[in-house]
Amino acid sequence: MVYDKSTIYILGTSKIGKSDPISAMFDIFFIGIILDRRTGKIIDSTCNMVRDVTNDFIRSILIGYNLMDDIDEIVNEIKDRFYGMAQKAVIAAVKDARNKLAMIIHD
């Protein structure tokens, strides 16, 4: 996929529990978020889940939200729809990405 020049890529990370299947493959959980720099709207995302379907599901939750303005709605939707072992890690990584975006915006 080709992304418009107005998009940026933000990476959020978080720790994962040792009992989570992700820990067998990765030391940290990451979520990469592509968003429109002008609007903050999430265009696409990727993460290091073990199964592609899980990555696709998380992507379906995030796309369309504004990473800066809609963080509470994003967290609530993750809590409401994603019951995988990595739920807390996903939320923490999305919040980390938002924090990094805030630093970029305010520079």
C-alpha positions in Angstrom: 0.0 0.0 0.0 1.2 3.5 -0.8 0.5 6.2 1.8 -0.1 9.9 1.1 2.7 12.2 1.9 0.7 13.8 4.7 0.9 10.5 6.7 3.3 9.7 9.5 4.3 6.5 11.3 4.3 6.4 15.1 5.5 3.3 17.0 4.1 2.6 20.5 5.6 -0.1 22.7 4.7 -1.9 25.9 5.8 -4.8 28.1 4.1 -8.2 27.7 3.3 -10.8 30.3 5.4 -13.9 30.4 2.2 -16.0 30.0 1.2 -14.3 26.8 2.0 -16.3 23.6 3.7 -13.2 22.2 6.5 -13.5 24.8 7.7 -16.7 23.1 8.6 -14.7 20.0 9.1 -11.1 21.2 10.4 -9.3 24.2 8.1 -6.3 23.8 4.8 -5.6 22.2 4.7 -2.9 19.5 2.0 -1.2 17.5 2.8 0.9 14.5 0.2 3.5 13.7 0.0 5.4 10.4 -2.0 8.6 10.6 -2.7 11.7 8.7 -0.5 14.4 10.1 -3.1 17.2 9.5 -6.1 15.5 11.1 -4.7 12.8 13.4 -7.0 10.2 11.9 -5.6 6.7 12.0 -5.2 5.3 8.4 -3.6 2.0 9.2 -1.8 0.0 11.8 0.3 -3.1 12.4 1.4 -5.0 15.5 3.5 -8.0 16.4 0.8 -10.4 17.3 1.3 -14.1 16.8 -1.6 -14.5 14.4 -2.4 -12.2 11.5 -6.1 -12.4 12.3 -5.4 -10.7 15.7 -3.4 -8.0 14.0 -6.2 -7.5 11.5 -8.8 -7.3 14.3 -6.8 -4.7 16.3 -6.4 -2.7 13.0 -10.2 -2.8 12.5 -10.7 -1.3 16.0 -8.2 1.6 15.4 -8.8 2.8 11.9 -10.9 5.9 11.7 -10.2 7.2 15.2 -8.2 10.3 16.0 -5.2 9.2 18.0 -5.0 12.5 20.0 -8.7 13.2 20.5 -10.3 9.8 20.7 -8.0 8.0 23.1 -10.7 7.3 25.7 -13.0 5.8 22.9 -10.1 3.7 21.6 -9.3 2.3 25.0 -13.0 1.6 25.7 -13.4 -0.2 22.4 -10.3 -2.3 23.0 -11.7 -3.2 26.5 -15.1 -4.0 25.0 -14.0 -6.0 22.0 -10.5 -7.4 22.5 -10.3 -10.1 25.2 -6.9 -11.5 24.2 -4.2 -12.0 26.9 -2.4 -8.9 25.5 -5.3 -6.5 26.1 -3.4 -4.4 28.6 -0.3 -4.4 26.4 -2.3 -3.2 23.4 -3.8 -0.3 25.4 -0.4 0.6 26.9 1.2 0.6 23.4 -1.6 2.8 21.9 -1.2 5.3 24.8 2.6 5.2 24.2 2.1 6.0 20.5 -0.3 8.9 21.5 2.4 10.3 23.9 5.0 10.2 21.1 2.6 11.9 18.8 2.0 14.6 21.4 5.8 15.2 21.6 6.0 15.5 17.8 3.1 18.0 17.7 4.4 20.2 20.4 8.0 20.4 19.1 
